Amino acid sequence: MNYSESETALGKVVVVGNRVFINGKELPPCPAAGRNVSTINGKVYIDGWEYKKGKWRRTLKAIWHIFF
């Protein structure tokens, strides 16, 4: 199980496996396993998925963050 913690403009972001918490509030489960986690400019990217408008979406920008 992977664990990641970071401080962003959104607040404290904690990722445990595919479960994501922002300031203690749990987001809907991410469809991915949570191996590659990035938080940039207040946005959360996990394994090619971006949390956007209340849902996890597969976006080109999120896929980009897997490789770079």
PyMOL commands that set and color helices and strands:
alter all, ss='L'
color gray80, all
select helices_A, chain A and resi 60-67
alter helices_A, ss='H'
color red, helices_A
select strands_A, chain A and resi 3-8+11-16+19-22+25-26+37-40+43-46+49-52+55-58
alter strands_A, ss='S'
color yellow, strands_A
deselect
rebuild
show_as cartoon
